[in-house]
Every structure is written in structure tokens, then in C-alpha cells.
């Protein structure tokens, strides 16, 4: 499955501890490494981490009047991608990621996800029961 966004919506407020946020960041980093492995010469990394920006001022007047506004009910990890420079090209070619992005299969991704989320997830399933 290829996607540009992963969403998890909870029906009630849940606590995201620093440890859980770190684990989510590690998952995003692993996905970025898998992308780099599949696309030699490109680099991808998690950069914007925290509350989701809902308003970004474009002028000095907007900055004075409103400033940057955030949705504090949403934890967001924004990833960026670009061509790698000489020192970054091919940095992940020796060690493949925990799953192969060219041939994703649910059991392999599920096993990798369970290993990464082991401290907080007790049951992972795909689809309805």
C-alpha cells in the first residue's frame, strides 16, 4: 500500500506521553529510511513535530494580529523529502529496512509495527472482525 498520510482518530481524548510520541517518531523515521532505501539519491526525514498548524501568517501584519495558530488536539509529524547531497546519497543501501517497501505484505508490516509498538499495543488487526 502506498500512501502520503497516516491518520489515527480517537473517539475521546487520549494521553500521548513523551515515550509514546518518541515511539511514533521512531516509526515515522523507519518509514523515511524505507523510502530512502527504495529511492537511492533521495532523503526523507521527520521535521515538524507537535501540534498541527492551522494558521501560518503570510505577512508581518498577520503575524502581529494572529500569530501562528495550532490545533493542540492533533499530534502531527510532518516529513520532508529532497535530493540527497554527496554525503547523504546511498546512506541506507547496506541495511534494508524492517520491511521492503517494494513488496509490502500485511503480516510483515504487522510484525514490524508490533515490534516497534510492543510497549503500548497489545492487539493489532487488519479490517473488521
N, C-alpha and C positions, 0 to 999 in steps of 0.2 A: 504494500500500500504506500503510495506517495501522498504527502500532504504538506501544507505550509503552516498549519496551525493545529495545536492540540488544546482541547478545552475540557475542563472538568467543572461541572456546575453542581453545587451542593444545595439542597433544599433549605438548609438552615446554616447559620454561621458556624464555622469550624475553626479551631485554633491551628495555625501553621507555626509551629515552633521554629526557632533558628535551625535546629537539626533537620527538620522536615524540609525547610526552604533550601538548606545546603544539599540535601539528597535530590531535590528537584533540579537544582543547578547542576549536580553531577550527571543526572540523566540527560539534561539538555547538552552538556559538554560531550557526553558519549555519542549523542546523535550527531553533533557537529563533527566529531572525529570520524564517524562513519561516512559522513558526507565527503570529508577531505580524502578519505581512503578511496572512495568511488570516483572522485573528481580531482586527480592529480593536478597540481598547479593552482588550486583554489584553496582558500582558507575560510573557515566559518567559526564564529565564537559567540558565546552569550555575552551581552554587553549591558543592556538596560534591564535592571533587576529591581523590582519593588512594586509600588502602587502603579496602576495603569494611568498613563497621562490621558486626560480627557480634553484639555485645552492647552495649546502651546502658543504663546504670544508671538506674533509675527512682527510687531512694531514696538518701539520703546513706549508708546502710549498704551498699548495693550499690556505691556509688562507692568507699567505703573498702576493701571486700573485693575487688572485681574491677576496678573502673575501666572505661573504655571498651576494648573488645577489637576488633581489626581482623584481617581476612584479608589479609595482606600479599602473597598470591599473586594478588590480584584488584585491578586498577586500575579505579576506578569514578568516573564523572561523574554526579552527581545534579543534575537540573534542577528548578527550581521555577517555578510559574506563579500569577499573580493578576491581578486587575483593575488596570489602569494608573491612575495619578493624572493630573491635568490636564497635567502636563509630559511624561508618557510616552505619552499617547493618540495614536495615529496616527503615531508616530515613524518607521515603516518604510513609509509609504504611497507615498512618491515613488519609491523604488527597489525594484523587485521582487527577490526572492532569485534565486540562480542557477538554480533550478528552481521550477516552480509547484506548490505542494502540492495544489491542486485537481485537477490533471491530471498526476499523475506518470507518466513513461514511463521504462522502463529505459535506453534509450540516452541520454536527457538526464541522468538521475541518474548513470549510469555516467560520462559525460563530466565532470560536476561533481565526482564523487568522485575521478576520475583527476587532475583539475587540482589539487584540494586535497591529494591524497596523492602527487603527482608525485615528490617526492624519495625515497619509500620503497616505492612499488608499481610493479611492472613489468608485471603482468598482472592484469586484473580480468575475471572472467567470472561469468555468472549460470547456476547449475544445473550438472548433471553434464555431462561431455564424452562 
